[in-house]
Amino acid sequence: MGTRLRTQPLTSLVLLLVLGACSSNGSEPLETGTSSVSESLSISPSASPTEEPPDLTSLRFETPSGNIHCESAAVSLTCVIGSDLNPEPSHDFCPVDWIGLVIRTGQYAGPVCSGDPGISREPAPVLEYGQTWVVADVTCLSESSGLTCTDESGNGFTLAQAGWSLLGKAAAARAALQKLRSLVRKRAQSDLPDQIAAVSRPVLGGGAECGELQPAFVETELTSGGNAVYEACYVTGSWVITAGPLYPD
């Protein structure tokens, strides 16, 4: 952003972590633990007849080391890792444990926050190194360096004991910028009543400490003529405000 910011006392940090995947109301912003997917669920593989067929199309699979287990549902793939995520996302974003990664097909990928195992850890078909798994719109490749999974929109992740990263995170976060703008407007009106003249479009990047997650910042124009800035991280389908209001010197 190019300017040094000093922090005013903050109101309570907004943590919009909706633990929806383990509830019955269908909320989706943050993935949490889910019960095991029934093996009778029928999902057709997405491999084209002109492509090399996948090595596995089962609803569940594990890597050769047994450290990563994955389970597919109708619109998502969840992979949990026994050795924990390295590095672990901030506990400010999760009241329980980070257990793995998820792809919500066509929407986003991100870390899974859950207070339970999330998916079955029972033995599953092994996706050997060099083999591919395909179900619906998601493809996974197993390699000795780790597991890489992506959907047809480019959302995905790499996962291994040595580390993890998200694929397509900027595009997914960009598609949700209007939600962030609305969130900041509501927060700023509470923090600075009768002082907000306008809220600018969010910008990806900035000074937020988001780790492997996508950061962004939003400038607000004050009636006094100055500006106040809010920083946020995109956490598995939800924006979380991490700092603000901040004032350029």
Sequence and secondary structure as in RCSB ss.txt:
>XXXX:A:sequence
MGTRLRTQPLTSLVLLLVLGACSSNGSEPLETGTSSVSESLSISPSASPTEEPPDLTSLRFETPSGNIHCESAAV
SLTCVIGSDLNPEPSHDFCPVDWIGLVIRTGQYAGPVCSGDPGISREPAPVLEYGQTWVVADVTCLSESSGLTCT
DESGNGFTLAQAGWSLLGKAAAARAALQKLRSLVRKRAQSDLPDQIAAVSRPVLGGGAECGELQPAFVETELTSG
GNAVYEACYVTGSWVITAGPLYPD
>XXXX:A:secstr
  S EEE           B TTSSS   SB        TT        TTS   SB  SEEE TTSSEEEEE SS
EEEEEETT  SS   GGG SSEEEEEEEETTTEEEEEEESS  S  S   B  TT EEEETTEEEEEETTEEEEE
ETTS EEEEETTEEEEESHHHHHHHTHHHHHHHHHHHHHHHSTT EEEE   EE SS   TTSEEEEEEEEETTS
 EEEEEEEEETTEEEEEEEEEEE 
